[in-house]
Amino acid sequence: MRYRIPLLVAVLVLAPAAAEAYVGNDDPSDPIYFWSDTLHPRDADVPTYDFTSIARTGTSIELWMGSAGPFPIGFSFEFYEESYDEFYANNMGLLSFGAAAGGGGPTRIPSAGAPNGFVAGLWSIYDSWEGMGIAYYQTRGTAPNRQLVVEWSLTTEDWSTATFQVVLDEASGDIFVYVQTGGSSWSTSTVGIENQDGTRGIQAYSSSGRLDRYAAVFSSSSERPRIRVLTSDLTVPEGGSISLEVDVTDAQDDLLSVTWDIDGDGEFDDGEGETVDVPATHTNGPGTLSPTVRAEDEAGNVKETVINIEVTNEPPVFRNDPVTEVLRRQEWTYEPAILDPGGDEFRVTAETRPEGMTVLAGGGLRWTPGDDDVGEHPIRLVATDADDDPEVEGDGDAVLEFTLTVLDNTAPGQPFIIRPRNGEVVDTLRPTFVVETPVDPEGDQLMITFDIDTSDTFASPDHLTSGPIRASLGQTGWTVMDDLVDGESYWWRVYASDGIDQGPAARARFTVDLASGDDGGPDGGEPDAGLDGGPDDAEVGGCTCRTVPVSGRPAVVLVLLSGLAALVLRRHGV
């Protein structure tokens, strides 16, 4: 027996007390959040105090005016079954969702009166004027394990400093509160959470006095499935599409079905699984797409989450580029091909353009620059759609800027006369005039003009002209359509034009003599026969070294035929 007492004592000392699950929840019949804190150390789910200051690394928030925000969470966070990507902070130690928290000092949680929809880090009355209230926020980690940390440093009513944090955990959906030091004997301090209409909440701590090295956790462990939106950027341009990804879990690890209602008809028949593509082809931005994802477990517990996607207005798009060089005195046009992704009506304005440039219907441009316009000319076109916000650059307005360079044109060269050459005699009333086609320096298509007259002024009643003829590569020719006069001498000239400038003319003189029976041969004198070419004409062409006499070809043929005939006669003994 003497050993039983020590043994019993040993049993009493070593046997631990039965562990509790959580300290409590927000509704025993249908809980959404459960909680525990370090004031209940025997609880199995008591959180670990883990305060790490972000005062040196976080972004500062000035709180002396009361509430501030919204600020980015950095990921989609579900609070009381609504998803948020922004938060507000105020100088009473509240982090709120959806709107800045109003109201004053701490009240009972939950309560229908303002404020609602918040996490109370250490809700109390603080003196935050004159720069004595400040907060910091920082999103740390990588998806899908990020955390938003919001840290307050406030002055209490007894002029001590309260330093505490609220941490939102992406992976678990849990909310942590860490109080490094805080509280005041003059006022009550409260830690807790409350939903948007004040019908649900948890008040984990509410008391006066000091509170140091304190930690609380609010865990979303409802029997309903949990939906966490993984897609961080919930914006899509009109006419585009967005791929949504969610993570669906269940507290009881039941099998889940995940379905989608994308078109808003109330039927979850538009997709299955945790990933779905949502088109924005029929939504005119700026606007909102609101697909709903539904998760249901084996027990019939259902969770539906609406995901709001911002559809942005997209500016018109210039789909073709203008020609950026033009010769002086040459017409230049640009007809922009413009597409608006949302099908919006749009208008085009020319904010910068040279003087004299015409704006056409639809935003096109037309201009024929003069001799004085040689150089560079900046042009700025702006296409603006009907949904453009004048205060936001680029949301519905597209800009096309370019420089139009006007080049100085170079006139084409002088045609080279092949026939009839100067002083030549022709034996037909309708001779053919042939020239070697000049080359244009800019590669423009040339037009050749032939003139014939009995006067070197080319202004008498006998004047005949071909008008502009499209130049051919190598040689260009023209045959007179009216009979000339037998025995008459004529002047003829020829010149090329590139549509902008006319090149120098070449001229020659010939005689019509039907009785001559040959082409008369070249003039034995000087190349221009001593004739005055006139002030606008170049030297008379007709160098024999470049002549291609077409009339000599029949003679060659006759010689060949005669030789062939003689050969045949000899073979027959003739």
C-alpha positions in Angstrom: 0.0 0.0 0.0 2.8 2.4 0.7 3.6 2.4 -3.0 0.0 3.2 -4.1 0.0 6.8 -3.0 3.1 7.9 -4.8 1.9 6.0 -7.8 -1.5 7.8 -7.6 0.3 11.1 -7.3 2.4 10.4 -10.3 -0.7 9.6 -12.3 -2.4 12.9 -11.2 0.7 14.9 -12.2 1.4 13.3 -15.5 -2.1 12.9 -17.0 -3.0 16.0 -19.0 -6.4 17.6 -19.1 -8.7 16.8 -22.0 -8.0 19.3 -24.9 -10.8 21.6 -26.2 -11.3 22.1 -29.9 -11.8 25.9 -30.2 -12.8 28.3 -27.5 -16.0 29.2 -29.4 -17.6 30.3 -32.7 -20.0 32.9 -34.0 -23.1 30.7 -34.2 -23.4 27.3 -32.5 -26.1 26.1 -35.0 -24.3 27.2 -38.2 -20.8 28.4 -37.4 -18.7 30.2 -40.0 -15.7 31.3 -37.8 -14.2 29.6 -34.8 -11.7 31.2 -32.5 -9.0 30.7 -29.9 -6.4 32.9 -28.2 -3.4 32.8 -25.9 -5.6 33.6 -22.9 -6.8 30.0 -23.2 -3.5 28.1 -23.3 -5.2 24.7 -22.7 -7.1 24.9 -26.0 -5.7 22.6 -28.7 -6.0 25.3 -31.3 -4.4 28.1 -29.4 -2.3 30.3 -31.8 1.4 30.9 -31.5 2.3 34.5 -30.8 4.3 35.5 -33.9 4.7 39.3 -34.1 7.3 40.4 -36.6 7.3 44.2 -37.1 7.0 45.6 -40.7 7.6 49.2 -39.6 10.9 49.3 -41.6 9.6 47.4 -44.7 5.9 48.2 -45.0 4.1 51.0 -46.7 3.0 53.7 -44.2 -0.6 54.8 -43.6 -1.3 58.2 -42.1 -4.2 57.8 -39.6 -4.6 61.3 -38.0 -7.6 62.0 -40.2 -9.4 58.8 -39.1 -9.9 56.1 -41.7 -7.7 55.6 -44.8 -7.9 53.4 -47.9 -8.7 51.4 -49.8 -5.3 49.6 -50.0 -4.6 46.4 -51.9 -4.7 43.1 -50.0 -2.5 41.5 -52.7 -4.8 38.5 -53.2 -8.5 37.7 -53.0 -9.5 37.1 -49.3 -12.8 35.7 -48.2 -14.4 37.3 -45.1 -17.8 36.0 -44.0 -18.3 34.3 -47.4 -17.6 37.5 -49.4 -14.4 38.0 -51.4 -12.3 41.2 -51.1 -9.1 42.4 -52.6 -8.9 45.7 -50.7 -9.1 46.9 -47.1 -9.4 50.1 -45.1 -7.7 51.0 -41.8 -8.7 53.5 -39.2 -7.2 55.2 -36.1 -9.3 53.1 -33.7 -7.4 49.9 -34.6 -10.0 48.5 -37.1 -9.3 46.8 -40.5 -12.5 46.9 -42.5 -13.8 45.4 -45.8 -15.9 47.0 -48.4 -15.9 50.5 -46.9 -14.2 52.6 -44.3 -15.3 51.8 -40.7 -17.4 54.5 -39.1 -18.4 55.0 -35.5 -16.3 55.6 -32.5 -15.0 53.6 -29.6 -15.5 49.8 -29.0 -19.0 48.5 -28.7 -20.4 45.0 -28.1 -19.7 42.5 -30.9 -21.8 41.7 -32.8 -23.9 44.8 -33.1 -26.1 46.2 -35.9 -24.8 49.7 -35.3 -21.8 51.1 -37.1 -19.1 50.0 -37.6 -19.7 46.7 -39.3 -17.6 44.4 -41.6 -14.3 44.6 -39.7 -11.5 42.9 -37.8 -10.7 44.6 -34.5 -7.0 44.4 -34.0 -7.1 46.2 -30.7 -10.2 48.5 -30.9 -9.9 51.3 -28.4 -9.8 55.1 -28.0 -6.5 56.5 -29.2 -5.0 59.9 -29.6 -4.0 59.9 -33.2 -3.7 63.7 -33.9 -0.5 65.5 -34.7 1.2 62.5 -36.3 0.7 60.2 -33.2 -1.2 57.6 -35.2 0.4 55.6 -38.0 0.0 52.2 -39.6 1.9 50.1 -42.1 0.9 47.3 -44.5 2.8 44.7 -46.5 1.9 41.7 -48.5 4.6 39.0 -48.1 5.2 35.5 -49.5 4.2 34.1 -52.8 0.9 32.7 -54.2 -0.9 30.7 -52.9 0.7 31.2 -49.5 0.7 35.0 -49.1 -0.1 37.1 -46.1 -1.3 40.6 -45.6 0.2 42.2 -42.5 -1.3 45.5 -41.2 0.5 47.0 -38.2 -0.7 49.9 -36.0 1.4 52.1 -33.7 -1.0 54.3 -31.7 -0.9 56.4 -28.6 -3.3 55.4 -25.8 -5.3 57.7 -23.5 -2.6 57.2 -20.8 0.1 58.2 -23.3 1.5 54.8 -23.7 2.1 53.1 -27.1 -0.1 50.3 -28.5 1.6 48.2 -31.1 -0.4 45.3 -32.7 -1.1 43.5 -36.0 -3.8 42.0 -38.1 -2.7 39.2 -40.4 -4.8 37.8 -43.3 -3.6 34.3 -44.4 -4.3 33.4 -48.1 -3.7 29.7 -47.8 -6.0 28.9 -44.8 -8.3 31.9 -44.9 -7.5 32.4 -41.2 -7.3 35.8 -39.5 -4.6 36.4 -36.8 -4.3 39.2 -34.3 -1.0 39.8 -32.5 -0.7 42.4 -29.8 2.9 43.2 -28.9 1.8 45.7 -26.2 -1.3 47.8 -25.7 -4.3 48.6 -23.6 -5.0 51.3 -21.1 -6.6 51.4 -17.7 -8.6 54.4 -18.9 -10.5 52.7 -21.6 -11.7 49.3 -22.9 -9.8 47.5 -25.7 -11.5 44.9 -27.9 -10.3 42.1 -30.2 -12.8 40.4 -32.5 -14.5 40.2 -35.9 -18.0 41.2 -37.2 -19.8 40.6 -40.5 -21.2 43.3 -42.8 -24.7 43.7 -41.3 -23.7 43.2 -37.7 -25.6 39.9 -37.3 -22.6 37.7 -36.7 -19.4 38.2 -34.9 -16.9 37.1 -32.3 -15.6 39.1 -29.3 -12.5 37.3 -28.3 -11.2 39.9 -25.8 -12.8 43.1 -24.3 -11.3 44.6 -21.2 -9.3 47.5 -19.8 -5.8 47.4 -18.6 -2.5 46.2 -20.3 -2.4 43.4 -22.9 1.0 42.2 -23.9 2.2 39.4 -26.2 -1.3 38.3 -27.0 -2.4 36.3 -30.1 -5.9 35.4 -31.4 -7.0 33.3 -34.4 -10.3 33.4 -36.2 -10.6 30.3 -38.4 -13.2 29.8 -41.1 -14.1 26.2 -40.5 -17.7 26.0 -41.6 -19.1 22.7 -42.8 -19.8 24.4 -46.1 -17.1 24.0 -48.7 -14.6 26.8 -48.9 -13.9 28.6 -52.1 -10.7 30.6 -52.5 -10.1 32.7 -55.7 -6.6 32.1 -56.9 -6.7 34.5 -59.9 -5.1 37.7 -58.6 -5.9 40.1 -61.5 -9.6 40.2 -61.9 -9.7 42.6 -64.9 -10.3 41.8 -68.5 -10.3 44.1 -71.6 -13.6 44.2 -73.6 -13.5 41.8 -76.4 -11.0 39.5 -74.5 -11.3 36.7 -72.0 -10.0 35.8 -68.6 -9.1 32.4 -67.1 -10.5 32.1 -63.5 -9.0 29.6 -61.1 -10.4 28.8 -57.6 -9.3 26.4 -54.9 -12.2 24.5 -53.3 -11.7 22.6 -50.0 -14.0 21.0 -47.5 -13.5 20.7 -43.7 -14.7 17.1 -43.7 -12.6 16.3 -46.8 -15.8 15.2 -48.7 -15.9 14.8 -52.4 -16.9 18.1 -54.1 -18.6 19.1 -57.3 -17.7 22.5 -58.7 -19.9 24.1 -61.3 -20.2 27.6 -62.9 -22.9 30.1 -63.9 -21.1 32.4 -66.3 -24.0 33.9 -68.3 -26.0 34.9 -65.2 -29.1 32.8 -66.0 -29.1 31.1 -62.6 -28.1 27.7 -64.1 -24.7 26.2 -63.2 -24.2 24.7 -66.6 -21.5 26.8 -68.1 -18.4 25.0 -66.8 -17.1 22.4 -64.4 -13.9 22.2 -62.3 -11.7 24.7 -60.5 -10.6 26.5 -63.8 -12.9 28.1 -66.3 -12.6 30.7 -69.1 -14.9 33.7 -69.0 -15.3 35.6 -72.2 -15.8 39.4 -72.3 -16.8 39.5 -76.0 -20.3 40.6 -75.3 -19.6 43.1 -72.5 -18.9 46.7 -73.3 -16.4 48.2 -71.0 -16.2 49.8 -68.6 -18.4 47.2 -67.0 -18.5 44.2 -64.8 -18.7 40.4 -65.3 -20.1 38.5 -62.3 -19.7 34.7 -62.8 -20.8 32.5 -59.9 -19.0 29.4 -58.8 -20.9 26.7 -56.8 -19.3 24.0 -54.7 -21.3 21.2 -53.1 -20.1 18.4 -50.9 -21.4 14.9 -50.4 -23.5 15.9 -47.5 -25.3 18.5 -49.6 -23.6 21.6 -48.1 -23.4 24.3 -50.7 -21.2 27.3 -51.1 -21.7 29.9 -53.9 -19.2 32.7 -54.5 -19.8 35.6 -57.0 -16.5 36.8 -58.6 -16.7 40.3 -59.8 -14.5 41.0 -62.9 -13.8 44.5 -64.1 -14.2 44.8 -67.8 -12.0 47.7 -69.0 -12.8 49.9 -72.0 -10.2 49.4 -74.7 -9.1 52.2 -77.1 -9.5 52.0 -80.9 -6.7 50.5 -82.8 -5.0 51.9 -85.9 -4.5 48.8 -88.1 -2.6 50.3 -91.0 0.5 52.6 -91.2 0.7 55.7 -93.4 3.3 56.3 -96.1 5.7 58.7 -94.5 7.4 60.2 -97.6 6.0 62.2 -100.5 7.4 64.3 -103.3 6.6 67.9 -103.6 3.6 68.6 -105.8 2.5 65.0 -105.4 -0.8 64.1 -103.7 -0.5 62.2 -100.4 -3.4 60.5 -98.7 -3.9 58.3 -95.7 -7.1 56.4 -95.0 -6.8 54.9 -91.5 -8.3 51.5 -90.9 -9.5 51.7 -87.3 -11.0 48.9 -85.1 -12.6 49.4 -81.7 -12.5 46.1 -79.7 -15.8 46.9 -78.0 -17.5 48.0 -81.2 -17.9 51.5 -79.9 -18.5 54.4 -82.2 -15.4 56.6 -82.4 -14.2 59.9 -83.9 -10.8 60.9 -85.3 -9.2 64.3 -84.9 -6.0 65.6 -86.4 -4.5 67.5 -83.5 -1.3 68.2 -85.4 -1.0 68.6 -89.2 0.7 70.9 -91.7 -1.3 73.9 -93.0 -3.5 73.0 -96.0 -3.8 69.4 -95.1 -7.5 68.3 -95.5 -9.2 66.0 -92.9 -11.5 63.6 -94.7 -14.6 61.9 -93.5 -13.6 59.0 -91.2 -10.4 60.7 -90.2 -8.5 60.3 -93.4 -5.9 62.9 -94.6 -5.1 64.4 -98.0 -2.4 66.9 -98.9 -0.5 68.1 -102.0 2.7 69.7 -100.6 4.1 72.7 -102.5 7.7 73.6 -103.3 8.0 75.5 -100.0 6.9 72.4 -98.0 10.0 70.3 -98.6 11.1 69.0 -95.2 9.6 67.2 -92.2 6.0 67.7 -90.9 4.8 66.1 -87.6 1.3 64.6 -87.7 -0.8 63.5 -84.7 -4.1 61.7 -85.1 -6.3 60.8 -82.1 -9.1 58.2 -82.3 -11.5 58.4 -79.3 -14.4 56.0 -78.7 -17.7 56.8 -77.1 -16.7 55.3 -73.7 -13.5 57.3 -73.3 -12.9 58.9 -69.9 -11.4 62.4 -70.7 -9.6 62.3 -67.3 -7.8 58.9 -68.1 -5.3 58.8 -70.9 -5.4 55.7 -73.0 -8.6 54.1 -71.7 -10.6 55.0 -74.8 -8.3 57.1 -76.9 -5.5 55.9 -79.3 -2.8 58.1 -80.7 -1.0 57.8 -84.0 2.0 60.0 -84.3 4.4 60.1 -87.3 6.5 62.4 -89.4 5.7 63.0 -93.0 8.8 64.0 -95.0 8.3 66.0 -98.2 11.1 65.3 -100.7 12.5 67.5 -103.4 11.6 65.9 -106.7 14.2 65.4 -109.5 13.0 65.9 -113.0 13.5 63.0 -115.5 16.3 63.0 -118.0 16.2 63.9 -121.7 14.9 61.3 -124.1 17.4 60.2 -126.8 16.2 60.4 -130.3 16.5 57.2 -132.4 14.4 58.3 -135.4 13.8 60.3 -137.4 17.1 62.0 -136.7 17.9 65.6 -137.4 18.0 66.2 -141.1 16.5 62.9 -142.0 14.2 62.4 -145.0 11.2 60.0 -144.5 9.2 58.4 -147.3 5.9 58.0 -145.5 3.1 60.4 -144.6 2.7 58.8 -141.2 6.2 58.3 -139.8 6.9 56.5 -136.5 8.9 58.4 -133.9 11.1 56.4 -131.6 13.2 57.5 -128.5 15.3 55.9 -125.9 13.3 56.2 -122.7 15.1 58.2 -120.0 15.4 57.0 -116.4 13.7 58.8 -113.6 16.0 59.3 -110.5 13.1 58.4 -108.1 11.9 55.5 -110.2 8.6 57.2 -111.0 6.5 56.1 -113.9 7.1 58.5 -116.8 4.9 59.9 -119.5 6.4 60.8 -122.9 4.9 63.5 -125.1 5.7 63.9 -128.9 5.0 67.2 -130.7 5.2 67.9 -134.5 4.9 71.2 -136.2 6.0 73.1 -139.3 7.1 75.9 -136.9 9.8 75.6 -134.2 7.3 77.3 -131.9 5.0 74.3 -131.9 2.1 76.7 -131.9 1.1 76.9 -135.5 -2.2 75.5 -136.9 -0.1 72.5 -138.2 0.7 71.4 -134.7 0.2 67.7 -133.9 0.7 66.0 -130.5 0.6 62.6 -129.1 -0.4 63.8 -125.6 1.2 62.0 -122.7 2.0 58.4 -123.5 3.0 55.8 -120.8 6.7 55.3 -121.3 8.0 51.8 -122.0 11.1 50.2 -120.7 14.0 50.8 -123.1 12.3 52.5 -126.0 9.0 54.5 -126.5 7.5 55.1 -129.9 4.5 56.9 -131.5 3.1 56.9 -135.0 1.4 59.9 -136.5 -2.3 59.3 -137.0 -2.8 62.1 -139.6 -1.1 62.4 -142.9 1.7 64.8 -143.2 2.4 66.9 -146.3 4.7 65.5 -149.0 7.7 67.7 -149.5 7.2 69.6 -146.3 9.8 70.0 -143.5 8.8 69.5 -139.9 10.1 70.1 -136.5 9.5 67.5 -133.8 10.3 67.4 -130.1 9.9 64.9 -127.3 10.1 65.2 -123.5 9.3 63.1 -120.4 7.3 64.0 -117.2 7.2 62.2 -113.9 3.8 63.8 -113.0 5.6 66.5 -111.0 8.3 67.9 -113.2 9.0 68.0 -116.9 12.4 67.0 -118.1 14.4 68.7 -120.9 13.1 68.2 -124.4 15.0 66.8 -127.4 14.2 68.0 -130.9 15.1 67.4 -134.5 13.9 68.4 -138.0 12.9 66.0 -140.8 11.5 66.2 -144.4 8.7 64.1 -145.9 9.6 63.0 -149.4 7.7 60.1 -150.8 9.9 59.9 -153.9 13.1 59.5 -151.9 12.5 55.8 -151.3 14.9 55.8 -148.3 15.4 57.5 -144.9 17.6 60.2 -146.3 20.5 59.4 -143.9 21.9 61.5 -141.2 22.8 65.1 -141.5 26.5 65.4 -142.4 26.9 68.6 -140.5 26.9 69.3 -136.8 24.6 67.1 -134.6 22.0 69.9 -134.4 22.6 71.1 -138.0 23.3 74.5 -136.5 19.7 74.9 -135.4 18.8 76.9 -132.4 17.2 74.6 -129.9 15.3 77.3 -128.1 15.6 78.3 -124.5 13.6 75.3 -123.1 15.1 72.6 -125.3 18.2 70.6 -124.8 20.7 70.1 -127.6 19.2 68.3 -130.6 19.7 64.5 -130.3 20.7 62.1 -133.0 24.2 60.8 -132.4 24.8 58.2 -135.1 26.7 55.9 -132.8 23.5 55.3 -130.8 21.2 55.0 -133.8 19.2 51.9 -134.3 18.0 52.4 -137.9 14.9 50.3 -138.4 14.8 51.1 -142.1 18.1 49.3 -142.8 16.8 45.9 -141.7 14.8 45.2 -144.9 18.0 45.7 -147.0 19.8 43.2 -144.9 17.0 40.7 -145.4 17.1 41.3 -149.2 20.9 40.6 -149.2 20.4 37.4 -147.3 17.6 36.3 -149.7 19.7 37.1 -152.8 22.7 35.1 -151.5 20.4 32.1 -150.7 18.9 32.3 -154.3 22.4 32.2 -155.8 23.3 29.2 -153.8 20.3 27.3 -154.9 21.0 28.2 -158.6 24.6 26.9 -158.3 23.4 23.6 -156.8 21.2 23.1 -159.8 23.9 24.0 -162.3 22.4 27.2 -163.4 
